[in-house]
Each structure stands twice: as C-alpha cells, then as structure tokens.
Amino acid sequence: MANPLLGQFVAIDEPFQLTSYASSSYRGKQKQKKTQHIFANHVASASSRKSKSKTKGRGEGLVTVAAQADGIHLVDISSLHSVASHTLGPSTSFSCPALSLGGEDNEYATYAVIEASPDLSAEDEEGIAGRVVWKWKDSLLSSSSTSAAGKEDRVSQVVASQNDRIHGLYATPELISSRRILALTESGGVLLLDSESLDQKASLSLSNANSEEETTLDVYRVFVFSSCSFGSKSTAVVVSFENDGSEANGLMNIHVVSVDSNTDEIAVSRWFKLALSREILDVSCSASGCFSVLCKDGTWASYTFPPPSPSSPSQPQPLRPLSRPFKLGSTFSAFPSTPSLSSSRSKKAPTDSTSTSTAALSIASLTSTYVLLAALSPNHGVHIQIWDLQYSAVLSTYTLPIPSPSAGAVLSVQVVVDTEDLVGSEQGLEGKSGVRGQAALVVSTATTTTTATQEVESVKTKMKSKKAPVKAASTTTTTSSNSNLFVVPYLVPYQSSLALALGRGHATQAWLASSSDSPSTLQDKDKQQRTKSKAEVEREKMYESVKGAMGAGKVKVAEGAFLEWVKKVEEAGRQEEAKHKKEVKEKKEKKKGGEEEEMEVDGAADDAPTQTEEKEEQQQDLSTLLDYNFVKALLNVLLPPLKTPLTIQQQHQVHAKEIVKVLLERKAVSSGMVEGGLLRALRERGDWASVELCFSSLVDISESDMIETLVVLIKYHQHRNDAMQIDSSSQAGQPALPTLARYLSHVASYPTLTAKPLVVALKRWIRDPQDALDVAKTVELWLRTLGQQRRSNGEVGLLPSNKDLEKNKDGVWVVGARSKWEAKKRRKEVGDVVPSLSKVISFLQPFLDSTFLLLLQHPPAHKTLHLLQSQLIEESSFSDILEQLRGSLEPFAIGHMKSIKEAAVPDKEKEKQRQKGDWRQRRAGQAGVIGSAGASVGVYQVEEMVL
C-alpha cells in the first residue's frame, strides 16, 4: 500500500537533458589511460545559498563540463546554453573534473588538471601529465563568452610532486573568500594553493601523518565540506578514503582533515580504519556524518562517524554501523544474476576518480542518510533512486530511457550533487518542507573499433599472387564516445524518518538480490522438500502448473489445474472425516463397562483424537493449505501489475477470475497481498463480481481504495449512459457493472469504515461535482425508501406483527421474517439492498463534510440538497419521538438480548456451570474451611526464606 507522505517529502522529478558531446579518439600524444569522456561539476561560489538567491547574477545553476578532446564549458541550467567555453582542441584531455569559482560581477575562474595537450612537449608530458593545473578567467557580462584558449590568457603551474598525480580540485565558500583552493593527490597529499598564482601555501602527506613510518596510500574518493557534524570547526573539512597499499588484509583508511585558510594550516583531526573483503564500486559521504560503501558484488554497507573525542589522531578510531548491510540484485546491470562466488580483491584498487568510468552504477549522498543512486538497467535505461540507508528502503524511483547502444559499446553513468547546497539547506537556509536540489547525471557510451591500414591490403594482394607476404601489418584503434548530461531535480527531507520508510518493504524487495541461488539456500530447500507432507507437495505442483499456464496465456488451463486441486483436497478431507467418525463409532461400541468409563471413552473420542489423526487432518485441510505466503505468491502470479490498460477482450484472456473467486470465498485473501490493493487489480481487469465479493471477504480494504473504485464506477456509468443515448447497441460486449446504489451499499455497510479516513479519501478522489451529485442522489433515495418503510397505510408501525416473528436456531423468538420481507421490498423499489439508517447516516456525515462546498457550487445539486434536508429533518423528528420510549422499553430489550445470549450457550457448557454452582456459594465454602475468624480469607500457607 502506497505511503501518502512520500509524494510530499521525497520525489524525483523528470530529468531533462542539459547538453551532449560526441568525439573520436585523437592520434596525438594521448596516453592509454581509462578516463571519462566528460566530467561534470557544480560551480562553487563564495556566497552562501541564501545570499545567492537574492543576487542578480548567475551564481546558482551553472555546471562546469570538461569534455575530452574538446574543452571546458560553463553551462547554465536555466537557459540550457553554454555561457562560457574554452576550446582546447581534439588532442587535449583532462585527468579529473574541472573546478570553477564564482566571484563578484559575474567573474569566474576555471581550473583544470591537464593529462595531455599539444602545448606540452613530449618530455614535459611524460613528466608533468596529471600534475599541471591550468587556470582561466571568464566574464559573464555578455550573454556568451567563447574563445580558443591560448597560452597568453591562462596561468599554468605544476602542483604535484614528481611520481605523483592530482586526484581532484576542491573549494568551499570560506576557501574562496580567503583566495584558496585545495588539491588532493593520489598518494594522499593535501595541498593548499593560492587561487590566483597557484602557489603552494601549505601541504600535508597522509601517508606519514599517523606514524613515523611512511605508508603507501592510494586515494579512492575525496569529499570536501565547509562544515560537518563530525569534524572540528575550520574553513574546510576533507574526508579522504584511501586504500593502504602495505596492507594485505583489505583495510581502507579514512582521514578527516581540517583546513584553516586564515592561518594556512592543515592537520589530521581524525583517523579511521575499515575492513573490507570485497572490491569497492563507489563511496558516498554526507556532511551529517553518514557514509556508505558499495562493493562490486552488490553489497551496500553504511556507517556513521562517532562524535568528536579528545583521543589522539595517531590511533584509528572505531566506526559505528548505521544499519545491516544489504545486497542489490540483478535489476541493475552492475550486478548480473550469475556473479562469481568470490570476488578477489586486488592489492591496489583504482586510485583516481576516472577509474570507475566504465562503472554501471554511481551513488552520491544527499541530506541525513539519504543517498541518490543512478544505475544502468539491463533493459536500456537508467534507474534513478533515492534510498534511506538507515532503514534500507528505496523511497523514490525514476527510470530514464536511453537508446539501445550498438554492439560492443560500453555504457557508464556518473552522478554529481552540489554538497554546498545540501550543507546550506541543513543549516536552515531553505523552507521547512525539504531540500530541493538538482543533480548532474552523465551517461556516456564508448565504442571501440579496429580497422586495418593499406599495408594489410597489400599483404592480402601478395598472398593471393603467391608472393612472399610483408611482415609489417598495422592496425588502428578508434574509440568514439558520446555523452549526455542530464539534470535530475529531486526533493528530500532534512532528516531521516521512519514514517517515510513505512510500507516500502515490498517495493524495496524488487531491487534486492535474491538468496535463492546460494548453496546454503539450496540445501535448506532440499531439507524442507524432504519434510513436506504429501498435500504440500501437491500444492507446489499445482502452483507451478498455474504459473506456467498464466505465463503462456492459458487462463482456462490455470483455472482447471487450481479447481482440480481444490476438488482433490476437499474430497480427501471428506474421506478423512468419514474415516475418523467410523473409528470413533467402533471405539464406542467396543467399550463396555460402567457409565463413567463410557463417558470417559466418549469424551476422549470426541475431544482428543490421536496425534496421527490430527496431523493427517491438518495436512488435508484446505484452509491450512491456503496460508498467507502461498496465497500471496499465487496472487502475484494471477494479478501482476499492469503496464497498460486492458481491453475487454484482453480482460477475459489474461484474468483467471475463477481462482480469485475461490480464494475470496474461502476468506484467504487480504488487500495488502497485491501491490496497489486488491480492488484496483480486480477493477483494472473488469472483474466487478469479485470486487463486490471483496467487501464480504476482506477486512483490510482502505477507505481510499473504496472511494477510488467508486469514482471509477461512476465514470463508467456516466460514459455508458452517454453511449446509450447515441447508440443503444453500444452496450453489447460491455462488462457487467454493479449499480451505483449496490456498490455504495457495500461501502456504507463495511464493518471497518471509519469517518476520518473516509473524509480524506472523499476529498482526494471526488473532485467532479457531478460525481458527488450522483452519490448524493443515491443517499437521498435511501433515506426516502427508509422513511416509506416506517409507514403502514399512513401510520407508523412500531410493534411487529405475528408474521414478522420467527424462532432462531436456539429457539428464541426474534424479528426475522419482517427483515426478509423488507429486503425483498427494497430490491423491488430500489433495485438493491438499502443499508440500515445508522449506516446511511454514518456515511452521509463524512460525505457532506468533504463535498458540501463542491455541491453548493454546482446548481444542479441544489434540488438534491433540499431533498436531503427534508428527509433528515423528518428522521430527526421521528428519532426524538422514539427517544421518549427508551426508559420504558430498554429493560425489556436488555432482557431479550440476555435471553438470546443464554440460549446460544451449548448444553455441555450449561451443565458445567450448574456443577460449579454460584460463585458466592463457592467463596463461602472456601472461607468456611478456616473457621469464622477468617471467613473472608481463603486457605494460605506460611513459608520461611533465609537470604
């Protein structure tokens, strides 16, 4: 059942495409290194989120795109156009995402780490590739700024040391105000740079920050926050996840580094170690102190940083798991259905942010414990989801369709969120409804083709002419890439809430891995199969037959298999019951003796059958075989979610209504067994007979499902009436619909109907005044019919006649015949059963509370409202008259009800009550045992206890 709170606090809006880039691999000095085709990053600014919204500039809504073999582009999300570009040519590539800083008067500075470029000589490129940073400045005073970047308008500086590479460039509003930026190297170096000259102001090596001995670190992911809940107060907090190259047992180091740009100081404030037994696919971290690690086998574990403590950062601190790890399933392309049994971990995992370019999944933290996930689907789409890792539940899902890639193409996704927007929102700079943000999603396709040169053709020619072949034969490998950049709008709350995760278990289960293929599960299944009874084995065979027949579209075959199984189970039950009665009768006849022995034998035979007989009877009982889990699995086969509406012909072809009817008659079904509710599933298949049967078989139908079905039925009748006025033959082939009065009587008479949920459902679904008018007319007809039935020849009939009285099954006179006559008369007049007056009033009050203004604004409804008013006034006056008789007649009514209850007690129970006697006599007898001194105290015993 859907959670009504989710749409208000958690949502993923429809993504829109921002830009796209296509290129082929160049023949320059490019290194054979796996890199993303494009990098996307949100533009950083010295202004806070709140102040940016008040300025007139473009400080919010810009994305920096670094496209390989193209250049650097600043793209405006609102206009979907590039506002600044630096074309660097087809032989230039980048090592990591570019960084853009927004300043005053629409002045922007862009920084990029160059991997290869024609401006670098062969000797320089070998030595400074991945270590040099280029910087440009842009002015957005004009509508567009495009240039072919040259040496004269940029600053170039080698930042990283020899034999090291830059992992990424980062900035926070405080760092920008202090004219500083951060650079993290792949070996664990933290560099504080001047944003103007790129000179190094401070540095720290994480490889020897915790001990005197230097260790080999390999940085995997880095997150930079302006403020967080788990670090010390500073201008920036760096969270670095590194693989320890000296460790063979799969440990990950996590360093929390504080950066003070005012004093140019960098220090490690905290240090953690995390044991991992699998290769890492991606990591996420939020400013609230929650981070998660997603492994390549689908295992997703989440942890929280403990509160800051005065312990020394030279010793690793323990981490606290946020929740139990879970495993994602094969609905994501990253985790195929037949993975290897064990994932061997390499000694040195990928180090830079580009090494996961071929990954089919990416995650990014939002607020609190919420994580945004983007993953490729096996069906050529991208699943975009919001997960709450505290409760291991998926709260919102959107599938973005993408074109089918060509053969041999490799797809990848990367999602990027603006951490500064999230930090500002958590500090209360947004509204109270939640955090609205925009994530950047990169979907890339890379196709590699190999072609032969002319030398190969000459070789083939000479081979055909039987001449000696040429030894040199070369091939050319070309990689064409196509990347699309999307913007994903989302809404998340500030804090994780259990109320939002309630009811999401079934939806989450579809995205998790099934444990049915594990060896231990198979062994358990074999063990359970050996212990199953014959009836349970037959039930499984029937289930497989029904499943196969429904999958092949053979509804009649499925119904036949199920009904045949029910017939066999019932026949076996009748035979077992007859056998049991025969054995009991034989035991009674064989037993001879006194009256007491005979009674004991009879009691034992009637009340306590042998253990073997009980077991056999339980195995053959149909109600026992139709347990909750089995019926739910069967309904998932019979009533799967529909992707498109069914035609009338398809409804008869794909719906096994006979099976559903038997399950409903046996009261083995609940509404929550089917996704979206049982009423909706039956209504979509045109099975209105089963819809009516649900009201007498189910006890958990929600008011929302009832009213939604009511509105659909009203629309059906309105459409059918319009069609009948045009063509009377149009009704042929239409499904048999219940009348509005008959369905509404089911709703009004439902035993668990409550007023408040009914008001909410009526306000939600009844928006058309004509729909409300149709319901009001039906209720007015009920009140008029009930008023007419109170009169007999113009007089009110209060006392029942002899024809109205009959004896019930216990021999007590009750008013029964009149109720049958009234029901028959109501069917003749109204066509359906009219609920009792109390049920009608109980429904009418919430109905008027929710739709009165809607009816008042609809002129055709005024006449019906006046009729309702007159009927209610008449019923109210009659109730006031009857109220005067309450004091005189109530004792007789109570006495009659007592007689009915006493008559319903079995004779054996009455005999036991007589033997026990009155409770006052038993109490007096017990008190007499100890004499008159303790007449009110029973027998007691005194014990001594030594401690």
N, C-alpha and C positions, 0 to 999 in steps of 0.2 A: 504494500500500500504506500502511495506516494506521501512524502513528508511535506506538508504545506509551507513549512518555514524555509525550505531550500531556495525557492524562487525569489524570496525577499532578501536573502543574505549571501547566497552563493550562486554564481552564474558565470557562464562563458558565452559571450555574445558571438555573433557570426564574424569570423576573421575576414579581413579584406587585404587584397594584395597591394603592397606599397610600391615595389619595383621588381625588376627582374634583370638578370645579367647572363650573357652567354659568351663563351670564349673557347678557343682551342689552345692546346699547349704550344708554347713557342720553342724555337730551336736555338735559343740563346744559351746563356750560362746557367740555366735553371738546374738546380740540384735535384736528384731523385729523392725527394722527401715528401712524405704524405702531408698535405696541407688542405685546409678547407678552401673551397672555391671562393667564398666570400665570408668576411667577418662582419658582424653587426654589433653595435654597442650604443647605448644611450648617451646623449651628450650631457656632460657634467656641468654644473654651474655653481658659482659662489653663493647665489641666492637660495634661500630656503624654498620649499614647495609652496608655502603660503604666500611669500612675497612675489614669487614668480607669476602667480596667477593674477596679480594686480598690475604688473608691468605691461607695457605695450609691445615689448619685444617678442622674439620667437624663442625665448629661453626654454620653454617647455614644449615637447613634441618633436624634437629633432633626433634623428638616428644617424650615426656615423657608419658608413659602409666602406669597407676596404675590399675591393674586388681584385682578385689576382689577374695579372695581365691586363689591367685596365687602369685603376687609380683609386683615389679617395673621393667619396661623395658624402655631402651632408643633405639628408632628405627630410623634408617637412611632412609630418604625418597628416596634418590637417589639409594641406593642399595636394599631397601625393606627388610633389615635384621636388627635384633637386635644387637646393638654393645655393650650393657652392660645390665645385668639383675641381679636382687636381688630376689631370690625365698624365699618367707616368709611362704609358707605352706598354706593348704586349710582352716585354721582356722583364718586367718588374714584378716581384712577388713579395709578400709580407709574411712575417713569422708569427704574428699574433694580432688580435684586434687592435685597431687604431683608437686613440683617445682624443676626444675633442672637449675643450674647455670653453664655456661661455662667459663672456665678460660684459662690461658696460658698453652701451651704444652699439649693440649688435656686433661686437668684435669677438671673433672666435680664433682659438689656436688649436691646431691639429698636430698630433704626434703619431708617428708610425715607425715600427721596427722593420727594417728592410732585410729581406732574405737574399734577394738577388736583384741586380739592376745594371743596365749598361753604363751608368755613371760610375760604377765601381770597377776598377781594373781586376784582371784575373788574380793578381797577387793579393789585392785588398779583399776581394770577395772571399777568397779562401780563409782569410784571417779574421775578417770583421763581419761576416754574414751572421745575422741574428744578434749582433752586438751593437750595431749602429742605429741611432734614432734620428729621424728627420722631422723637422718642425716647420709648419707654415702658419701664416696668419691670414684670416679672411674677414672681410667686412660685408655684412648683410644689409647695408643701407639700400642697395639696389635690389630689385626683385630676383636677380640671378647673378651668380658670380662663377664664371668658368674660365679656367686657364690651363695651359700646358705647363706644368711645373718645371721650373728651371733651377739652376744652382744659385742664381742671384737672389731668389726670393725665399730661400729656405735656410734653416740652420741645421747643420749636421754635426753629430757628436757621437764618438764611440763611448759607450757607457759601461758595458760589462767587461770583465777581465778576460784575459786570454784563456782559451779552453772552456769558456762558459757561454751561455746564451740567455737572452732575455725571455722570460716566461710571459710577462704581461706588464702593461702600464695601467696605473690606477690613480684616482684622485677623489677627494671629498670636498665639500664646500669650505671646510676650515683650511684644508691644504691649499685650495685655490686662492683663498683670501691671503694666505701667507706666501703666495707665489712659489708653491712647492708641488711636485708630483712624486709618485712612488714608482719604482721599477723593481720587480721581483725576478731573480734569475732562476734557472732550472736547478742549480746546485744548492739553492737555499739562501741566496744573498738578498738582503733588503737594502735598497739604495734610495736615498732621499735626494732628489735632484731639484735644481733651480729651474723653474718653469720657463724662464727667459733664455738663459745661456746654456741650460742642460748640464751645468757643472755639478759635480757631486758634493753635497753638503754633509752627509753622514751615511754610514754603512754599517751593516751587521751581518755576520755569517751565521746562519742557523746550524751549520754543520759542527761548529765547536762552541755554540752558545751554552750548551748544557753540561759540558765536561771539558776537561783539558785535552782529551784525545779527540782528534778531528775524525768525523764520520762522513761517509759518502751518502748524501741525500739526493733524492730525485723528486722534485716538486711535481705534484699531480694537479691540484686545484688550489686557487687562492681567492679569498673573499676579503674585501675591504669595506669597513663600516665607519661612519662618522661617530656613531655611538652605539653601544650594545649593553646588554644586561649582564654579561659575563666577563667583561674586560675593565681595566682601570680607566679613569677619566683621562682622555687625551684628545688630540685633534684627529686621530685616525687609529683604528684597531684593525690589525691584519691577522687573518686566520689562514694559516698555511697547512695544507695536507701534503705530507711527503712520504715516499717510500724509502725506507732505510736500506741502502744497498749492502750494508755489512751484516744485515740480519738474514738468516736463512729460514726463520720460522714465520715469515709473513706478518711483520708488525708494521703498522702505519704510525708515523709521528704526526702530532698535531700541535703546532706552536701558535700561541696567541701573543702577538707583538704589539706594543704600544709605541706610537709615534707622536712626538711633540714637535710640531713645526716651529713653534716660537723659540725654542732653545736648540733645535736641530738635534734632538736626542732620540735614539731608537733602543728599545730594551725589550727582552722577552719577559712577559708578565706571567705566563702560564705555559705548561707543557703537559701533553697527554700522550699516551700510547694506546693503540687499539689493535687487538689481534684479529687478523683476517686469514681465512682459509681458502678464499676464492679470489679470482681476478676481479678488479673493480671496473665497472662500466661508467659510473658517474657519481658525483657527490653534490649534495646541496647543503646550504647553511644559511640560517636566518639570524637577524640581529637579536631575536628573543632568546637565543641560546639553544636552539634545536638544530641538529644536523642529521643527515641521513646518508647512508652508503648503499648504493645499488650495485650488485655484483652481476657478472656476465651470465650466471645461471638463473637469474631472476630473483634471487634472494634480496629482500629490501629490509634493512635494519635501520633503526632510528635511535638517537641518543640525545642527551641534554648535557650541557656543561654545568657542573656544580657551581654554586655561588663562590665568589672570590674568597680565598682563605689566605692567612698570613704565611703559608708554607713557602719554602724556597723553590723558585722556578727550576733549580737544578735537578729536582726529583719529579718524575712524572706523577700526575695526579689521576685518581680513578675517575672513570666516566659512568654515568647513570643511564641505563637503557630507558628509552621513552615508552616502548611497548614491545611486545613479542615480534620477532621478525616474521615476515610472511613472504610468499613466493608468487611472482607474477607468472601468468600462464602463456599459452601459445597463441592467444589472441593478439599478441604483439610479435612482430617479425623478429625482434631481437632474441626471442626465446622460442625456438622451434619445439614442436611437440615431442621430438625424439632426441633430446640432448644427450651428450656423453655422460656416463655415470659419474665421472670425476673430472673436475676442471683443474688442470695442473697450473700452478702459479709460476710465472716466470720470475727469475731472480730480480729482474729490473723491469718494472712496468713502464708503460709510456709516460713520458715526462711532461710534454708540453700540451697546451690546450688544443692543439691541432691534431694530436694523435688519435683522437676519438672522432675524426671527421667521417669515417665510414660507419660510425655507430648509428644504429636504427632507433635509438631512444635517447632522450635528454630530459633532465629534471632541473628545476630551479625553485628555491624556497620563496614563499610569499610571507604573509604575516603568521605569527604564532607557529603552529605545527602544520600549516597548510603548504602543500607543495604542488607546483604546476608541472605536469608531465606531458611530453609530446613524444609520440612513438609511431613508427610506421606500422601499418596494418598489412596482413597478408593479402588483403583484397584491394590493394592500391589506394590507400587512404592514409591519413594521419589522425590518430586518436589524440585529442587534447583533453586532459582531465585535470580536475582539482581533487587532491587526496588530503585527508586529515590523518596524519600518521599516528596521532595519539590514539585514535580508535580504529586504525587500519581500515578506513572506509573511503570509497570514492563518492564524492558529493555531486560532481557535475561532469558531464561528458559531452564532447562535440567531436564529430568525425568530419574532417576536411577532405573532400575528394580530390585526388590528383590524377593526372593522365597516366595510363599504363606505360611504364618505361620500356625501352627497346631491349632486345636480348643482350645480355652481358652488361647492362647498365647497373651501377651501384648507387643506391639512394642513401641519403643521410639527412638527419634533422638536428637542429640546434635551437634551443630556446634561451632567450636572454631577458631578464627583467631588470628594471631600474631599482636598485637597492635603496637609493637615497629617497625615492618617492615612498617606499614602504617604511623606512625609518621615520620620515616626517609624518606619515599617517599614524603610526603607532604612538607618536608623541602628542596626538590630539589635534593635528592641523587639518584634519578632514571632518566631515559630518559624522554623525553617530550611527548611520545605517551600515557603514562598512567602508572598505577601501576599494576604490575603483582605479584600476591601472591598465596599462597597455604593455603587453609583452611582445618582443620581436621574435618571430619564428622564421628560421632559414631552412628551406627544403632544397637540397642540391641533388643533381643527377650527374654522374660522371660515366662516360662511355669511352672505353679504350679500344682502339682498332690498330691492327698491324698490317702495313702494306709493304709490298716488295718494290725495290728500285729497278732501274733499267738494266743493271748488271745481271739481275736474276733472269730477266727475259732473254738476254744474250746467252746465258748459260743453257737455258732450255733449247734455244735455237741450235746451239752447237751440239747438244746431246742428241737432238733429232737427226743431225747430219753426221752423227757418229764421230765427231771430233772430240779432242780432249776437253773436258769441262774446265771452266775457270774456277779457281779456288775461292776468290773473293765473291761473296754473296751477302749483301747487307739488307737489313730491314729497317723500316721507320715506324716508330710507335707514336700514335697521335691520341691525345686524350682531350675529348670535347666535354665541356662542363656547362650545365645550365642550372642556374639558381634562382629561386623565387623568394622574395622577402615578404612575409605577411605580418600584419599587426593583429594581435589577439586581445580584444578587450575582455576584462574579467572583473568580477566583484567577489570579494571575500570579507569575512568579519575580521575584527581586530583580534579576537581571542577564540580559541577552540571551544566548542560547545557540544555537550552530549546530545542536546535537543536536535541538532542538525544531523547527527550521525544515526539517530534512531530510525529504524525502518530501512536502512541502506544495506543490510546484510545480504539480501538476495541479489541486489544489483552489483554489489562488490564481488560476490562469488563468481560471477561470469568472467571476471578479469583475473582471477587467481588460478594457479596451477592445480591440476587435479592430481591426487596422490594415488590414482588407480593403477599407474604403471610401475610404481616402486615395488621391489622384491618383497618387502615386508607386507605390503598391502595384498599382494597376490597370495602370499602364504596364508594371511588371515582369511581371505576369501575362500581358499580351499578348505580351511578348517571349518568355516561357517557352513560351507556346502555339505560337508560330511555330517554336521549336526542338525541339518534341516530335516523337518518332517516331510512325509510324502505330499501332504497338502501344500506346503510351501514350495516344494519343487514344481508341482503342477501349476502353482500360481506364477512362478517365474517363467515357465514355458508359455503360459498364456500371455504374459506381459510382452515377451519377445515377439510373439506372433502378432499381437496388436500393434506393436511399434513398427514391425516390418511392413504390415499391411497399410498403416497410415502413411508411412514414408513412400510407399508405392502408389498412394492414392486410392487404395481399395477399401473404401469405408465399409461396405457390406461384409467383406471378409473379416475385418476387425470386429464388427459388431457380432458376427456369428461366432467367432472364437471366444469372445467375452461371455456371451449369453450361454454358450455351451458349457463353459467352465462354471458359471453360476449354477446351472442346472445340475451339474455333477456334484458340486459341493452341497447343494440343498438335498439332493437325493441321498448322498452319503450321510448327511445329518439326520434325515428321517429314518434311515435304516439303523443308524447307531442308537437313536432314541427308542425305536421299537425293540431293539435287542436289549437295551438297558431295562425297559419295562418288563420284558419277558423274564429276565434274570431275577428281577425283584419279586415278581409274582411266584416264581419257582421257590425262592428262598422262604417266602411267607408260607407256602403250602407245606414245605418240608419241616418247618419248625413246629414243634409240639411242646406243650407244657402249660404252665400257668399263665395267667393273664399278664403278669408283669414281664415274663420272658417274651411273650408275644409282642407287647408294646415296645420292648427294647429292640427286638428284631425289626419291627415296622419302622421305628424311628431311625435305626441305623440304615435301613434300606432306603428310606425316603430322603434323609438329610445328609448322609455321609456315604456316597459311593466310593468305591476303591480308587486308589491313586491312578491306576492304569486306565480306568474308565474315564476319569476326569481329563486325563491327558489326551485320550483319543477324541473325546467330545470337543475339547478345546481346539484340536487340530482341524476338525471338520466344521467348526462354527464359522459361518460366512462373515459375521460381524467382527470376529477376531482376525480373519484374513484380510479384511478391508481396513487395515490400520492406517494411521495418518501418513507415514512416509510412503507407503505403497500407493495410496490414493493420490498423493501429491505428485509422485513421479508419473502416474498414469495420466493425470490431468495435464501435465506438461507436454505429454505426447499428443493428447487429444485437442488441447486448446493452446497451441503455441501463439506467441504474439504475431499479429498480422502486420505486414509492411504496407499493404494497400487494401482498400475496402473490397469486399467480395460481392460479386453479382449474385442474383437469386439462384442461378444455376450452379454457381460455384459453392454456394452455401450448402446445397444438398450433396455436393460431390465430396466436400472435404470435412464435413462435420458428422461425427458419429453420435447423433442425438440419443440413440437408444442406450448407449453405455452411460452417458451423463444422466439420463433419466433413472436408471437403476441405482446409480450412486446416490442421487438425490433422495430417492425413495427410501434407501437404507440409512439416510442421515449420516453418511460417511464423509461428507464434504464440508469444508469451511471456505468462506470467501477469500481468505488470505492465501489459500493454496495456489491461486492463479495470479500471475503478475498483472496488476491493474484492476483486480477484482473480478469475481466470477460473473457478476451481472454484465459487465462490459464485454467480456469474452463471449457470452451467450448472445448478447444483443447484436454484436458485430456479425454473428453467424445466423441471425434471423430465427433463433430458437426461443420464441417468446413463451412457448408452453413450459420450457424449463425455467425461464425467468420467473413465471408465476409460481412454479413449484419451489423455487428457492425460498420464498417467504414462509413456507411451512416446514422447510428442511434445515435452513441455516439460522444461526443465532448471532452471527457477527457481520451482518450486512451494515455498512456505514450509511448514514443519512445522505452523504454526498453521492454515493453510488445510486441510492434510490431516486433522488431528485434528478440526477443526470439522466437516468433511464426514463424518468417521467417526461422530461423535456423532449427527449428523442422521440418518445411515443406520441407526444402532442404534435410534433413536426410531421411525423408520418401521417397522422390522421388529417392534418391540415392539407398536406400535399395530396393525399388520396381524395379528399373532398373536392379539391380544385380540379383534379384529373377527372373525377366522375362527372362534374358539370360540363366538361368538354367532351368526353367520350366515355360512355357507360361501360364499354368493353375493355377499358384500360385496367380494370381490377383483376382481370384474368391473369393468373400466374403470380399474383402478389402474395406475400407471406400472410398467414393468419395472425392478425394482430388482436390483442385483447382490447376491449373498450377502455376508454379513459377512466370511467367510473369503477370498473372492476380492478384495474391496476391501482387506482388511488385508494380503493378499499383495502388492498393488501398493505399499502404504505401506512395508512391510518391505524390499521389493526395490528401492526408489527409489535411484538411484545417488548422489544428493547428500544423503541423510539423515544428519544429524549428531546426536550424543547430547544436547548441552546445549540447543539449541533444541527438541528433541523433549521433553525433560523439562519445559521451560517451557510448551509447548503442551499437554501432557497435564495438568499441574496447572491450567491455565487453563480447559480445556474439559470435562474429565471430573470432574464433581462428584457425580454419582449413582453409588452403589456398584453398582447393577445394571448400569450401562453398563460399569463396569470389570470386572465379573464376566463379561459376555458376551465381552469381549476376552480375558480370561484363559482362558476355556473354549476359544476358538479356538486360542490359542497352545499349550495343553496337548494339543489334538488333533493339532497339527502335530508336536510332539515325539514323541507316541506313534506316529504314522504313520512318521516318520523312523526310529524305533527298530525298527519292524517290518520296514522295508525293508532293514535291515542283516542280517537273518537269512534264511537259506535252509534250510528244513527243520530249524529249531532251531539251526543253526550260522551263525557269522559268515562271510560271503563277502567275502574280501579281494581275491582275484585275479579279473579279468574273464575270462569265457569267450570262445570264438571268436565266438559270436553277438553279444557286446557290442562287438566291434571293427569298425571300418569306416575306409576311407580318406577323408581330407578332400579338398578341391578341389586341393590341392598334391601329393597322392599320399602323404601320411604317415599311418601307422596311428594312430588315436585311438579313445578310448572314446566312441562316439556312439550306437550302437543301444540300449545299456542306458539311456541318458538318455531316449530316446524312450519306451522301454517303461515306465520308472519314471513318467514324466509321465502316460502313459495309465492306469497302475495307480492313481496318486494321484487322478486325476479320478474313477475308478470308486468309490474308497473314500471320499474326502473330498468329491468334487464340484467341487473347484478345485485349481489348481496350488499345491503346497506349496513355500514358499521353501527354499533351502538351509539347512543347520544353522547356518552362520555368520551368515546374515541373520536367522534366528529369534532367535539369542542376542543379536545386536546390537540387536534391537528389544525383547527381553524385559527386558534390564537397565535401560534408562531407564524402561520401563513399571513395573517393580516399585519403582524409586526414587521414582516420583511417586505411585503408587496403593497401595502396600503397606499403609499405615495405614488407608486407606479400605476395603480388602478385609478387613483384620483385624477391623475393627469391624462387618463385615457377616457374620452367622453363616452364611448360605447359601454364602458363598465359601470357607469353611474346607476343604471337601472338595476343591475345585479346587486350593487352595494345597498340600494334601498330595500330590495327584497330580503337580503341577508339581515338587514337591520330589523325589519318587521318580524322575521322568523325568530331572531334571537330575543326580541322583546317578549314575544309570546311564550317562548320556552322559559324565559326568566320568570314571568308571572306564574306560570304553572309550577315551577320549582318552589317559589315562595309559598304556594298553597300546600304543596306536599310537605314542606318543612314543618308545618304545624302538626302533622301527624307523626312526626318522628318519635316524640316522647311516649306516645301511647302504643305504637306498633313495634318499637325497637326491641323490647323484651321478647316478643313473640318471634321476631326474626332471628334473634340470638339463640333462642331455644330451638328453632328449626335447624339452624346451622349445626348446633351441637348434636342434634339427632342424626343428621347426615354423617357427621364425623364418627360418631359412635357406631353407627351401622356399618361403616366401612372397615371397622377393626375385625380381623379374622377370628373365628371361633376359638382356635387354639390360643390365641393371644388373650382373649377374654377369660378363658379357663385359667391361664397362668395368673392373671390379675386377681381372680377370685381366690386362688390358693394363697397368694401373698397377703391378701387382706388389706385393710385400710392402713395407711402409713401411720396414723395416730395410734392404732392398736399395737402395731409392731414396735413403735417407740416406747409405749407404756410397758410392753412386755420386757424389753431390754432393760429399762430402768428398774423394774421390779427385782432383778437378779441381785442387786447390791443393797436392797432394802430401801426403807423410806428416807434414810439420811441422804442418799444420793439419787433421789428419784429423777432428777433431770440430767444425771451423768451416766454414761454407759460404762461397760467393763473396761478397766485400764490396767496397766502393768508398770511397775517402777523398776528401772534398771540403773545400775551404778557404773559410771565410766571414770576411769583413772587416766589422767593426762600426764 
